[in-house]
């Protein structure tokens, strides 16, 4: 189903890159292979014809695949999946429409070390046409509101950020750090107030403990 996304994408707080603290893409061994890591999942379904999202985890030592059904409410899919730490964990995400027909699918293989923060991004490709879905799972998931936006040069726009922890609950005391990928177009202060300075497109990013969420902003003349 995040950092940075167009309206045609489904953001779990996230792109097609993989940010895994203490982990590597190659299926090498993780010392011990012990411990359970809880990953929060979040998706914006507002622009996708999706009514259900299923997460399946397989890999060495996982005799029966781990399956999690996300809760869909008010256009948001969210949930928590607990994964046994170890090597070559295969995450497969599937999205379905109201008729129970699978519309999107994506997979990613990673190593997960115990007691370390993790952030996993998976791109779900449409099976019969449509927009790609960007799914994000992590120890923390950051969502930005109002999301992608368009403003006129000289205007300001207040952004807000919600940080969700490993148990799937918001962390109200979390303080994020705000930044812009192009301060010459859009500047943003410590409170998330963005100032549109010059025409163009850039990205506003909120960061917390090594995790980030983002939204694109387009400035018109």
N, C-alpha and C positions, 0 to 999 in steps of 0.2 A: 503497500500500500505503500535527518534534516536536517544541508543545510539549505537553503536556496531553490525554490522551485517555481516553475511556471504553472498557470492554472490547469494546464493539460496533464499535470502529474499528480500523483498521490504521494504525499510526504509523510514519512514516519519520522519527522524531525531530522530521512533522508535519503543525495546523489548516488552515483555508481561507484564511488570510491570506498575503500575499506580502511577504517581506523580502528585498529585493535591493539590496545596497550599491552605490551609484553607478548604479543602473538605475531605469527608470520603466516603468509599465505600457503607456503609449502607444508604438506602434512607431516612435519617432523614430530618427534615425541615430546610430550610435555611431562616434565618430571613428576612422578607420583601418580598423575592422572586421577587425583582425588579431589573431592570438594564439589559443591553444587553452585552454579552461577545463575542468578535470576536476571533475566533480560526483560525489560519493559518494551512493549510494542505499541506504536501509535500511528494511525493513518487518517488522513483527511479524505473522505469519500465524496466530497461535495461535487466533484466534476467527473465522477466515474459511475457507471451503471453496475455497481457492486453492492451486494447485500450480505455477503459472508466472506470471511478471510480465514484460511486454515494454515497453520504453521506445523511443519513436520521436521523432526530432528533425528538423524541417524548417524552412525559412526561406530568405530571399534569400541566394544564394551557395552554398547546399547543394544541389548538383545531384542527388545520390542521398541519400534519407533515411538518417540515422544510426539504427541499430537496436542495442539492447543487451538481452540476455537476463540477467535476474538469477539468481543462484545461490540455490536454495532448500535450506536445511538446518536441521533441528531447529526448524522453525516460523519461521525467519527468512529473509527474502529480502534479498539485498544485491548490490551491484555498483558499477561505476564507468562513467560515460558521458563521453566527451570531446567537447566542443562547440566549434566555431569561433565566436569572439566576433563579435557583430554585432547587427543590429536584427531585431525580430520573429521570434525563435526560438520555434517552436511545439513544445511538449512534449506528446506524447500517450502516456498510460499505459494499458495493457490488462492485465487479470487473467483467468486461465483456470483452470478446474477440471481434474480428472484426465482427463476425457473430451475435453479440448481445446475445450470450449465457453466462449466469452467470458462472463464474469460481471459485470465492472465496466469502466468506461471513464471517463477524465478527461483534460482538456486545459487548457493554460495558455500564453499568448503573452507573452513578455517580451523585453527587451533585455538583452544580456550584454556588459559591457565587459571588455576584457582586463586581466589582472593585478589583479583586484578580487575580494574574497570575495563569494560569492553564496549565497543560501538561497531555495529555491523550494518552495512548498507547493501541492499539487494535490489536489483532492477527486475521488475516483473514485466515481461513482454506480452503484448496482446496475442491471443491465439487466432483471432479472426479479424484483426484490424482494430485500430483505436489508439489511444494514448498509452505510453509506457507508464507503469506504476513504480514509483521509487519508495521502497520499504526500508524502515530503519528500526533496528533493535539495539538497545543499549542499557548499560547500568543506569544511566540517566538519559532521558529524552527531553529535549527542549523544543517547545512550540512557540511560535511568534504570532501575535495578532497585531494588526488586522491581516497579516499575510501579504501576498503580492499586491502592490498598489501603484497607482498613477497619480501624480500631483503636478501642479503648475509651478514653474520656477518662482521662488519667492514665498511659497507656502511652506508650512510646517506640518508634520504628521507625527503623532504620538504612537510609538510602538510599545507593546507589552510582551512579556515572556512568562511562560509557565514551565516549571521544571518538574518532571515526574520521576520518582525514584524507582528502585528495583521492585518494590511491592505494588507498583502501579498507582500509588497515591501521590498527589501534588506535594511539593515541598515549599510551603509558603514563605519560609525564612530564607530561601535561596536567593542570593544576590548575583545577578549576571553582570558581565562586562560587555558593553556595547561598542561596536565599531562599524565602519563603512569601508568597503573595498575600494572606493574612490571618493575620498573626502572633498575633492574638487567639484564633484557633482552633487553629492549629498553628504552633509556632516551629521553626526549623531552624538548627543551628549551622554553623560553617565546615567541619565534617567530614561534613555531611549527616545528622546525627542529629536526627530530628524528634521533638518532644514534643507529644502530643495534650493540649490544654488545655481546650477546650470543644466541645460537640456542634456539628456542622455540616460543611460540605464546603469544601475549599479546594484549592489547587494548589501543589506544591513544584516549584521551578524550579532547574535547574543551568545556568550560563552560562559560555561560554568564547569569548573573542575575537569578541564580537558575535553569537554563536550560542547557542541555548538548547534544552534538552530539558526535559520536565516530566512529572509524574504527578499524578493527582488523589488526594486522601486524604479519606476520610469518617470523622468522629469520632462515635461513638455514646455515649450516656450510660453 
